[in-house]
Amino acid sequence: MKNKHLQIITLAVLFLYSAGTNGQMDYIPPADSIGKPGIASEVTRTIKLTLLEYMFLPNEIWVAKGETVRFVIKNGGDKNHEMLIGLDDDLRKAAKARRKHIDNPNELEAGLVQLRPGEQKELVWFFDEAGAIEYACPLPGHFKGMRGMIYVETK
């Protein structure tokens, strides 16, 4: 019995140690800028995203600082969805605003794409700063689960 407890404790310590060191190595601080709408003729890569109930596929994207990316975004779900690029605080504010004004979205907001079921749209985006940027669906009931990260690396 004593030997079994020792094995469990050893495995727990190894797990906690590996999770702690790996998490520190993978940490990327938030970016100072989320970037800006890009110019289509300067696109260096296309990334496909699918929106489902209630997730983004993929939910992690890696890009390079200075890169202009064309996102091809498809709503593969049965409900309306949105994709909004931003920093955590800004995304939370947008989700709160959408709860209050569900029928009055700001369609002109940079980094926002609205899609009906089955619809596909494109968003061209220029990433000007290294760091972590998020994307989310700010619609009520979607925000908590429909989130993703864009990691912008220095070249």
C-alpha positions, -999 to +999 in steps of 0.1 A: +000+000+000+028+024+009+046+017-024+014+025-044+010+059-026+047+067-034+041+060-071+010+082-071+028+111-054+058+107-077+036+108-108+017+139-094+049+158-088+063+149-122+030+161-138+029+193-119+066+200-127+062+194-164+030+215-166+046+244-148+078+245-169+061+240-202+035+267-194+063+292-187+081+284-220+049+288-240+038+321-225+034+349-251+024+383-236-005+402-251+004+423-281+003+461-278-016+463-311-041+440-327-030+451-362-053+466-388-072+457-419-047+446-446-044+452-483-054+422-504-025+426-528-001+422-499-015+389-486+013+364-479-009+335-466-045+323-464-059+307-433-092+289-432-114+291-401-147+273-395-172+285-369-194+259-353-216+258-322-197+269-301-161+268-312-136+280-338-116+255-358-087+260-355-087+279-322-049+286-323-032+304-352+005+313-356+015+343-378+046+364-382+049+401-373+045+421-405+025+394-422-008+401-440-032+372-438-064+364-456-088+346-433-114+326-451-141+323-425-170+298-429-200+294-407-204+256-405-230+259-378-268+263-376-267+297-359-255+331-367-219+336-357-193+364-357-155+366-355-140+397-338-102+402-335-091+420-304-074+420-270-092+403-241-106+435-225-119+448-258-136+415-267-153+414-233-166+449-238-179+440-273-196+409-259-213+430-231-224+455-257-239+427-279-259+414-249-275+448-246-279+455-283-283+421-300-300+435-330-277+465-335-242+453-342-215+477-353-209+462-387-182+488-395-160+477-366-125+467-379-118+430-374-155+420-372-171+395-396-207+385-393-219+352-408-253+335-413-254+297-413-235+283-443-221+317-452-184+323-460-165+356-460-130+369-460-110+392-437-076+405-447-055+415-416-021+430-411-003+420-379+020+448-369+031+438-334+044+406-318+024+390-290-009+373-283-042+385-299-075+369-294-106+363-316-141+355-303-178+354-312-192+383-291-228+371-296-248+364-264-242+328-252-213+323-277-185+343-261-174+320-234-167+290-256-161+306-290-126+320-285-093+315-301-057+329-300-035+344-326+002+342-317+022+368-336+059+359-336+089+381-344+104+371-377 
